[in-house]
Amino acid sequence: MAIIIGSNFGYCVLAAIGIALQCGFTGHAVMKARKKFKVDYPDNGSGRYAAKLTEEDWLKFNNIKRVNDNYTEQISIVLSMLLMSGLYMPRAAAAFGVSYMVGRYIYGRGYIAGGCKGRAPGAMVMMFSMLSMVGIAGYNAVTTTILA
């Protein structure tokens, strides 16, 4: 069976663009935090500059930095699953891509405001979305190749 990329795949591309932009915005937040807390490069929150911060400011900076770090750790997995699942079910994949973005927003706001415990609601939405995309891609790959 051949995979035909239909016009609905554009929704997946739009979701992928949204995810990439959102990831970039988290990087911009780190840049702003670096200026605010005077944590210059190459310090990633545990070096000489960060050592000069109060414990409260150190925690604030590192929470912002961790939100971006976590996004960059996951973005390749999320984008590949979004695009692979989109080959089979583009509208569903795009919807899960958007829900991932919503979860990522909730995750970021929660992490920055309440530390690692504040991330839980957003993390659940993100994981559900990502696993759904994995499920769509995996199920359709198996049914169109192995079971075909």
C-alpha positions in Angstrom: 0.0 0.0 0.0 1.3 3.4 -1.0 1.1 6.3 1.4 -0.5 9.3 -0.3 0.0 12.7 1.3 -3.3 14.5 1.0 -4.2 18.1 1.5 -5.1 17.5 5.2 -1.4 16.8 5.9 -1.0 20.6 5.9 -2.7 20.6 9.3 0.2 18.5 10.6 2.7 20.9 9.1 0.9 23.8 10.7 1.0 22.0 14.1 4.7 21.2 13.6 5.4 24.9 12.9 3.5 25.8 16.0 5.5 23.4 18.1 8.8 24.7 16.7 7.8 28.3 17.4 6.6 27.5 20.9 10.0 25.8 21.6 11.7 28.9 20.3 9.7 31.1 22.7 10.8 29.0 25.6 14.4 29.7 24.5 13.6 33.4 24.3 12.3 33.2 27.9 15.7 31.8 29.0 17.5 34.6 27.2 15.3 37.1 29.1 16.0 35.3 32.4 19.7 35.4 31.7 19.5 39.2 31.5 17.3 39.6 34.5 19.4 37.3 36.8 22.7 38.2 35.2 23.6 34.6 34.3 25.9 35.0 31.3 27.0 32.3 28.9 28.2 29.6 29.1 26.7 29.2 32.6 23.6 27.0 32.4 22.4 27.6 35.9 25.0 25.8 38.0 28.2 27.8 37.2 30.0 30.8 38.5 27.4 33.3 37.6 24.5 31.3 39.0 26.4 30.8 42.2 26.1 34.5 42.9 22.3 34.3 42.9 20.1 34.1 46.0 18.5 30.7 46.4 15.2 32.1 45.3 16.6 33.7 42.2 18.6 30.6 41.4 15.5 28.4 41.6 13.5 30.9 39.4 16.2 30.9 36.8 16.6 27.1 36.8 12.9 26.5 36.5 12.7 28.7 33.4 15.8 27.0 32.0 14.4 23.5 32.8 11.2 24.2 30.8 13.3 25.0 27.7 15.6 22.1 28.3 12.7 19.6 28.6 11.2 21.0 25.4 14.4 20.6 23.4 14.8 17.1 24.8 11.4 16.1 23.5 10.9 18.1 20.3 12.5 15.6 17.9 10.4 12.8 19.2 7.2 14.8 19.1 7.8 16.2 15.6 8.7 12.9 14.2 5.6 11.2 15.7 3.4 14.1 14.6 4.5 13.8 11.0 4.6 10.0 10.9 1.1 9.7 12.4 0.0 12.5 10.1 0.8 10.3 7.1 -2.1 8.0 8.1 -4.5 10.2 10.1 -3.6 13.9 9.5 -6.5 15.6 11.3 -6.2 13.4 14.4 -2.4 13.8 14.4 -2.7 17.6 14.0 -5.2 17.7 16.9 -2.8 15.8 19.1 -0.1 18.1 18.0 -2.2 21.1 19.1 -3.1 19.4 22.4 0.6 18.7 23.0 1.2 22.5 22.6 -1.6 23.2 25.1 -0.1 20.7 27.5 3.4 22.2 27.0 2.0 25.6 27.8 0.4 24.3 31.0 3.6 22.5 31.8 5.7 25.6 31.4 3.5 27.9 33.4 3.2 25.3 36.2 6.9 24.6 36.3 7.8 28.3 36.4 5.2 29.1 39.1 5.5 26.0 41.3 8.6 24.1 40.5 8.7 20.5 39.4 5.4 19.6 41.2 3.6 22.3 39.2 4.4 20.6 35.9 2.2 17.5 36.5 -1.1 18.7 34.8 0.7 19.8 31.7 2.9 16.7 31.6 -0.1 14.5 31.6 -1.6 16.3 28.6 1.7 16.2 26.8 2.2 12.5 27.5 -1.3 11.6 26.4 -0.8 13.5 23.2 2.6 12.1 22.4 1.5 8.5 23.1 -1.6 9.0 21.0 0.6 10.0 18.1 2.9 7.0 18.7 -0.1 4.8 18.8 -1.5 6.1 15.5 1.8 5.8 13.7 2.6 2.3 15.1 -0.9 0.9 14.5 -1.1 2.1 11.0 2.5 1.1 10.2 1.8 -2.5 11.4 -1.6 -2.8 9.6 -0.3 -1.4 6.3 2.9 -3.4 6.2 2.9 -6.5 8.3 -0.7 -7.3 8.1 -1.2 -6.2 4.5 
